[in-house]
Amino acid sequence: MIKVPFYRRLNFRIVVLFSTVLFFGLLMGLFGARYVAEQDFRELLIRQFQTAGNMAGNSFAQIGQMGLNGANHFLLHPGLHAAIDAQDSISIRTEMDALVKETSADITVLLDSHGRVIYHSEDPQQVGKSRMSHLIVREAILDGEASISILQELDNFII
């Protein structure tokens, strides 16, 4: 009988062919599974970011609405209107102090129609100073849109 080297035998070639096909199949399967896992992970991250963004947007909207509700409480208060009409600074200060306590406002600033501070809840030394250097105040007053309004400047509401 003729001795054939092992690498030329049919059963060896079948085993090598099967092993090669199996190896490349597993390799393709691993890369495919990795790709699918990455896609799923990306989709999961995108959904989580969207959910977090929606939650943050809702929170900001609620905070803004709460602030506007509080500011509207100032605007609709008849005692404050009477004090402003009488131009009585002591009555204005008294009414504003009471309203600040009622609404738990952080910083409240009341301006006249020329942009000067009439009342400041945190710094009474601001009274009489002009806020016309603030773009939002200047635009509202110069455009003539602000007779009684609420302006939001960063995290403060200016009435």
C-alpha positions in Angstrom: 0.0 0.0 0.0 1.1 3.5 -0.9 1.6 5.7 2.0 -0.1 9.1 1.4 0.9 12.0 3.6 -1.8 13.0 6.1 -2.5 16.4 4.5 -3.4 14.6 1.2 -5.9 12.3 2.8 -9.6 12.9 2.0 -10.7 12.7 5.6 -8.1 15.3 6.6 -9.2 17.6 3.8 -12.9 17.2 4.8 -12.0 18.1 8.5 -9.9 21.1 7.4 -12.7 22.3 5.0 -15.3 21.8 7.7 -13.1 23.6 10.3 -12.4 26.5 8.0 -16.1 26.9 7.1 -17.0 26.6 10.8 -14.3 29.2 11.8 -15.4 31.7 9.2 -19.0 31.1 10.0 -18.4 31.7 13.7 -16.3 34.8 12.8 -19.1 36.2 10.6 -21.6 35.4 13.3 -19.6 37.2 16.0 -19.2 40.3 13.8 -22.9 40.2 12.9 -23.9 39.8 16.6 -21.6 42.6 17.5 -23.1 44.9 14.9 -26.6 44.0 16.0 -25.7 44.6 19.6 -24.1 48.0 18.8 -27.2 49.0 16.8 -29.5 48.0 19.7 -27.3 49.8 22.1 -27.4 53.0 20.0 -31.1 52.8 19.7 -31.4 52.3 23.4 -29.2 55.3 24.1 -31.1 57.5 21.6 -34.4 56.5 23.3 -33.0 57.2 26.7 -31.6 60.6 25.6 -35.0 61.5 24.1 -36.8 60.5 27.2 -34.4 62.5 29.4 -34.7 65.5 27.0 -38.5 65.2 27.1 -38.5 65.0 30.9 -36.1 68.0 31.2 -38.3 70.0 28.7 -41.4 69.2 30.7 -39.6 70.2 34.0 -38.5 73.5 32.5 -42.0 74.2 31.1 -43.5 73.5 34.6 -41.0 75.7 36.3 -41.6 78.5 33.8 -45.4 78.1 34.2 -45.1 78.2 37.9 -43.0 81.4 37.6 -45.5 83.0 35.3 -48.4 82.0 37.6 -46.5 83.6 40.5 -45.7 86.7 38.4 -49.3 87.0 37.2 -50.3 87.0 40.9 -48.3 90.2 41.2 -49.8 91.7 38.1 -53.4 91.0 39.0 -53.1 92.2 42.7 -55.4 95.2 43.2 -53.6 96.5 46.3 -50.3 96.7 44.3 -52.1 98.5 41.5 -53.6 101.0 44.0 -50.1 101.6 45.6 -48.5 102.1 42.2 -51.2 104.5 41.1 -50.9 106.5 44.3 -47.1 106.5 43.8 -46.7 105.6 47.5 -43.3 103.9 47.9 -44.1 102.6 51.4 -47.3 101.0 50.2 -45.6 99.6 47.2 -42.8 98.1 49.4 -45.4 96.7 51.8 -47.6 95.2 49.0 -44.5 93.7 47.2 -43.1 92.3 50.4 -46.4 90.5 51.1 -46.6 89.2 47.6 -43.0 88.0 47.6 -43.8 86.0 50.8 -47.1 84.6 49.3 -45.5 83.4 46.1 -42.1 82.4 47.6 -40.4 84.3 44.8 -36.6 84.3 44.9 -35.9 87.7 43.4 -38.6 90.1 42.4 -37.9 93.4 40.7 -40.6 96.0 39.9 -39.7 98.6 37.3 -41.4 101.9 36.2 -42.2 102.7 32.6 -38.7 104.2 32.2 -36.9 101.1 33.3 -35.9 102.3 36.8 -36.2 100.0 39.7 -39.1 100.8 42.1 -38.7 97.6 44.2 -36.0 95.0 44.5 -36.7 92.1 46.9 -33.0 91.2 47.6 -31.2 94.5 47.3 -33.1 97.7 48.3 -30.1 99.8 47.2 -31.1 99.0 43.6 -34.2 101.2 43.9 -33.9 104.2 41.5 -31.3 102.5 39.3 -32.0 102.0 35.6 -32.3 98.6 34.0 -32.3 100.0 30.5 -28.8 98.4 30.0 -30.6 95.1 30.0 -31.6 94.2 26.5 -34.9 92.6 27.4 -36.0 95.7 29.4 -34.8 98.1 26.7 -36.6 96.2 23.9 -39.9 96.0 25.8 -39.9 99.6 26.8 -38.7 101.1 23.5 -41.1 99.0 21.5 -43.9 100.3 23.6 -45.1 96.7 24.3 -44.6 96.9 28.1 -47.3 98.7 30.0 -47.7 95.9 32.5 -45.8 92.8 31.6 -43.5 90.1 32.9 -40.0 89.8 31.5 -37.8 86.8 32.1 -34.2 87.6 32.5 -32.1 84.5 33.1 -33.8 83.0 36.2 -35.5 86.2 37.4 -38.9 87.6 36.6 -39.0 91.4 36.2 -42.4 93.1 36.4 
